[in-house]
Amino acid sequence: MKTTKDLNVSGLQKSFDTKAYSHQGWSGRVRVVEGDPFHDDYAKWDKQGAAKDHDYGDINLKDGK
């Protein structure tokens, strides 16, 4: 799956908030530097796929999930 800024996302999964005890969106690893796994960063998106506290772009959940 790719973000709207054409960055690869891997390991996408539902994010679980232990305080609210419910799923609060999505999380995954973003490949910031193409072909270099040492520059992966973890990012979160809301339930609709909009970026939360990062500038890596939104995800389109209808295409990938």
C-alpha positions as CSV (number, residue, x, y, z in Angstrom):
1,M,0.0,0.0,0.0
2,K,1.2,3.5,-0.7
3,T,0.4,6.9,0.9
4,T,-0.8,9.9,-1.1
5,K,2.8,11.1,-1.1
6,D,3.8,7.8,-2.8
7,L,5.6,6.3,0.2
8,N,5.3,2.5,0.8
9,V,3.4,1.4,3.9
10,S,3.9,-2.1,5.4
11,G,2.5,-3.9,8.4
12,L,-0.7,-1.9,8.4
13,Q,-2.9,-2.9,11.3
14,K,-5.6,-1.5,13.5
15,S,-4.3,0.6,16.3
16,F,-5.6,-0.2,19.8
17,D,-5.9,2.3,22.5
18,T,-5.6,0.6,25.9
19,K,-7.0,3.6,27.8
20,A,-10.2,3.8,25.7
21,Y,-10.1,0.0,25.2
22,S,-11.1,0.3,21.6
23,H,-9.6,0.5,18.1
24,Q,-8.6,4.1,17.3
25,G,-7.5,4.0,13.6
26,W,-4.5,2.4,11.8
27,S,-0.7,2.1,12.3
28,G,2.1,0.9,10.1
29,R,5.7,1.3,9.0
30,V,6.5,3.9,6.3
31,R,9.5,3.5,4.1
32,V,10.8,7.0,4.2
33,V,13.9,6.3,2.0
34,E,13.2,4.1,-1.0
35,G,15.0,0.8,-0.7
36,D,16.5,1.4,2.7
37,P,14.8,-0.4,5.6
38,F,16.9,1.4,8.1
39,H,14.9,4.6,7.5
40,D,11.4,3.1,8.2
41,D,9.3,5.2,10.6
42,Y,6.1,4.2,12.4
43,A,3.0,6.3,11.6
44,K,-0.7,6.4,12.5
45,W,-3.8,7.2,10.6
46,D,-7.4,7.8,11.8
47,K,-10.3,5.4,10.9
48,Q,-10.8,7.1,7.5
49,G,-7.1,7.0,6.6
50,A,-6.2,10.6,7.3
51,A,-2.6,11.2,8.7
52,K,-2.3,11.7,12.4
53,D,0.7,13.9,13.6
54,H,2.9,13.2,10.6
55,D,3.5,14.5,7.1
56,Y,3.8,11.1,5.2
57,G,0.4,11.4,3.5
58,D,-3.0,9.8,3.9
59,I,-3.9,6.2,3.0
60,N,-6.7,4.9,0.8
61,L,-8.3,2.1,2.7
62,K,-10.6,1.0,-0.1
63,D,-7.8,0.0,-2.4
64,G,-5.5,-1.8,0.1
65,K,-7.9,-3.1,2.8
